[in-house]
């Protein structure tokens, strides 16, 4: 089973690049199958990690950033994959 952990934080005004750098520097106690980091308007940072594990497995997560980086507590979500759809190859057909 594939489980995705989502970690989202909003930086204090003007601290978006610092929060992004901080999130990218964080190392987990185990290596996920995949890890992707996103940035969005309003200095938001999102990190998604994918794990080959049961839904309720104990998995390492990014910590809370220092109080001088984020405007609020981190939002965290856990999802179970229910399928993958691939874009058709335009060369085939």
Backbone as CSV, one residue per row, in Angstrom:
resi,resn,N_x,N_y,N_z,CA_x,CA_y,CA_z,C_x,C_y,C_z
1,UNK,0.842,-1.168,0.000,0.000,0.000,0.000,0.889,1.234,0.000
2,UNK,0.433,2.284,-0.677,1.161,3.542,-0.677,0.422,4.554,0.188
3,UNK,1.166,5.175,1.087,0.637,6.212,1.965,1.386,7.503,1.649
4,UNK,0.642,8.591,1.544,1.244,9.904,1.334,1.034,10.741,2.584
5,UNK,2.111,11.325,3.070,2.029,12.257,4.198,2.225,13.660,3.637
6,UNK,1.320,14.558,4.007,1.409,15.942,3.557,1.674,16.834,4.762
7,UNK,2.607,17.745,4.596,3.023,18.697,5.635,2.939,20.071,5.007
8,UNK,2.157,20.979,5.599,1.994,22.308,5.007,2.138,23.372,6.079
9,UNK,2.936,24.404,5.774,3.147,25.502,6.709,3.084,26.823,5.951
10,UNK,2.762,27.872,6.687,2.732,29.219,6.120,3.735,30.067,6.881
11,UNK,4.626,30.683,6.124,5.694,31.486,6.731,5.176,32.842,7.167
12,UNK,5.897,33.421,8.089,5.649,34.816,8.443,5.915,35.667,7.199
13,UNK,5.269,36.818,7.066,5.476,37.649,5.877,6.964,37.864,5.580
14,UNK,7.314,37.610,4.326,8.693,37.800,3.884,9.641,36.666,4.226
15,UNK,9.174,35.650,4.961,10.056,34.553,5.378,9.847,33.283,4.549
16,UNK,9.081,33.399,3.457,8.822,32.238,2.602,10.084,31.532,2.132
17,UNK,11.066,32.255,1.596,12.290,31.584,1.155,13.020,30.885,2.309
18,UNK,12.976,31.472,3.501,13.630,30.847,4.659,12.920,29.563,5.068
19,UNK,11.576,29.600,5.070,10.813,28.399,5.419,11.037,27.312,4.387
20,UNK,11.062,27.674,3.119,11.311,26.703,2.051,12.687,26.064,2.230
21,UNK,13.708,26.870,2.469,15.062,26.337,2.675,15.095,25.424,3.896
22,UNK,14.445,25.842,4.978,14.407,25.037,6.195,13.761,23.675,5.916
23,UNK,12.621,23.670,5.233,11.908,22.412,4.945,12.771,21.496,4.077
24,UNK,13.445,22.049,3.099,14.269,21.226,2.209,15.482,20.641,2.918
25,UNK,15.952,21.288,3.974,17.111,20.807,4.727,16.757,19.695,5.719
26,UNK,15.478,19.535,6.038,15.083,18.556,7.048,15.282,17.131,6.534
27,UNK,15.920,16.318,7.332,16.129,14.907,6.998,15.224,14.070,7.894
28,UNK,14.695,13.012,7.325,13.821,12.111,8.062,14.616,10.910,8.552
29,UNK,14.086,10.221,9.557,14.764,9.056,10.128,14.806,7.884,9.151
30,UNK,13.955,7.898,8.143,13.952,6.882,7.085,13.751,7.612,5.762
31,UNK,14.104,6.949,4.670,13.991,7.566,3.354,12.679,7.136,2.707
32,UNK,11.821,8.092,2.320,10.561,7.731,1.670,10.798,7.262,0.240
33,UNK,9.786,6.645,-0.350,9.849,6.233,-1.748,10.019,7.472,-2.627
34,UNK,9.356,8.542,-2.221,9.415,9.799,-2.980,9.170,10.956,-2.017
35,UNK,9.779,12.074,-2.301,9.565,13.290,-1.511,9.541,14.462,-2.481
36,UNK,8.519,15.302,-2.355,8.386,16.444,-3.249,8.040,17.670,-2.418
37,UNK,8.649,18.801,-2.770,8.447,20.049,-2.040,7.855,21.086,-2.987
38,UNK,6.855,21.824,-2.489,6.150,22.823,-3.286,6.167,24.162,-2.559
39,UNK,6.081,25.244,-3.333,5.908,26.588,-2.781,4.681,27.193,-3.449
40,UNK,3.979,28.057,-2.711,2.765,28.688,-3.228,2.684,30.129,-2.740
41,UNK,1.780,30.911,-3.332,1.592,32.281,-2.852,1.295,32.306,-1.347
42,UNK,1.474,33.460,-0.769,1.291,33.690,0.664,2.331,32.928,1.482
43,UNK,3.516,32.711,0.872,4.642,32.080,1.568,4.283,30.718,2.164
44,UNK,3.550,29.914,1.398,3.181,28.572,1.841,4.188,27.557,1.304
45,UNK,4.468,26.550,2.119,5.370,25.461,1.737,4.647,24.151,2.006
46,UNK,4.711,23.249,1.036,4.077,21.938,1.146,5.129,20.874,0.860
47,UNK,5.198,19.868,1.725,6.076,18.729,1.501,5.207,17.477,1.515
48,UNK,5.336,16.662,0.458,4.603,15.403,0.373,5.629,14.281,0.319
49,UNK,5.454,13.301,1.189,6.312,12.113,1.157,5.440,10.891,0.895
50,UNK,5.953,9.966,0.097,5.243,8.735,-0.227,5.986,7.575,0.423
51,UNK,5.207,6.666,1.004,5.763,5.531,1.738,5.089,4.242,1.304
52,UNK,5.856,3.179,1.201,5.306,1.842,0.975,5.070,1.256,2.360
53,UNK,3.870,1.490,2.900,3.576,1.121,4.282,2.065,1.057,4.487
54,UNK,1.630,0.377,5.543,0.203,0.396,5.875,-0.228,1.800,6.273
55,UNK,-1.514,2.074,6.133,-2.039,3.408,6.420,-1.691,3.876,7.827
56,UNK,-1.776,2.990,8.790,-1.573,3.388,10.183,-0.139,3.169,10.680
57,UNK,0.794,2.957,9.747,2.197,2.746,10.130,2.762,3.994,10.795
58,UNK,3.673,3.777,11.711,4.383,4.896,12.325,5.482,5.332,11.354
59,UNK,5.351,6.543,10.835,6.278,7.044,9.816,6.892,8.368,10.273
60,UNK,8.127,8.618,9.881,8.757,9.888,10.270,8.118,11.052,9.529
61,UNK,7.960,12.160,10.233,7.376,13.355,9.639,8.267,14.552,9.915
62,UNK,8.136,15.573,9.094,8.875,16.806,9.344,8.383,17.437,10.641
63,UNK,9.272,18.059,11.376,8.878,18.695,12.634,8.203,20.044,12.393
64,UNK,7.785,20.653,13.472,7.291,22.036,13.427,8.507,22.950,13.202
65,UNK,8.371,23.955,12.362,9.471,24.916,12.216,9.537,25.834,13.434
66,UNK,10.640,26.506,13.590,10.803,27.464,14.690,9.718,28.531,14.605
67,UNK,9.336,29.056,15.746,8.275,30.044,15.826,8.521,31.312,15.038
68,UNK,9.795,31.607,14.734,10.083,32.821,13.980,9.985,32.609,12.466
69,UNK,9.569,31.390,12.051,9.400,31.102,10.631,7.938,31.000,10.214
70,UNK,7.094,30.408,11.057,5.727,30.079,10.657,4.691,30.922,11.385
71,UNK,3.575,31.148,10.708,2.493,31.948,11.277,1.559,31.143,12.170
72,UNK,1.603,29.806,12.029,0.673,28.944,12.765,1.252,27.541,12.833
73,UNK,0.573,26.666,13.533,0.998,25.269,13.589,0.912,24.649,12.197
74,UNK,1.759,23.693,11.948,1.777,22.969,10.677,0.479,22.190,10.511
75,UNK,-0.012,22.135,9.280,-1.149,21.274,8.953,-0.577,19.969,8.404
76,UNK,-1.135,18.861,8.855,-0.655,17.535,8.428,-1.845,16.680,8.003
77,UNK,-1.661,15.946,6.919,-2.688,15.019,6.455,-2.018,13.729,6.032
78,UNK,-2.779,12.644,6.109,-2.315,11.324,5.680,-3.347,10.777,4.705
79,UNK,-2.877,10.269,3.576,-3.757,9.718,2.553,-3.272,8.339,2.121
80,UNK,-4.205,7.511,1.724,-3.909,6.194,1.166,-4.175,6.257,-0.334
81,UNK,-3.241,5.777,-1.132,-3.425,5.781,-2.578,-4.522,4.791,-2.967
82,UNK,-5.384,5.228,-3.871,-6.439,4.346,-4.384,-6.291,4.147,-5.888
83,UNK,-5.140,4.511,-6.432,-4.874,4.281,-7.843,-4.021,5.377,-8.450
84,UNK,-3.358,5.027,-9.555,-2.511,5.964,-10.290,-2.983,5.960,-11.732
85,UNK,-3.181,7.136,-12.285,-3.547,7.267,-13.681,-2.386,7.900,-14.429
86,UNK,-1.997,7.290,-15.508,-0.878,7.805,-16.310,-1.432,8.510,-17.542
87,UNK,-0.759,9.590,-17.915,-1.134,10.301,-19.135,-0.779,9.415,-20.317
88,UNK,-1.672,9.291,-21.305,-1.355,8.466,-22.483,-0.151,9.019,-23.238
89,UNK,0.639,8.121,-23.790,1.796,8.516,-24.581,1.314,8.937,-25.979
90,UNK,1.538,10.203,-26.381,1.052,10.659,-27.684,1.735,9.972,-28.858
91,UNK,2.890,9.328,-28.606,3.625,8.634,-29.672,3.013,7.265,-29.974
92,UNK,2.193,6.755,-29.057,1.602,5.429,-29.236,0.150,5.600,-29.670
93,UNK,-0.256,4.789,-30.604,-1.664,4.878,-30.886,-2.014,4.774,-32.265
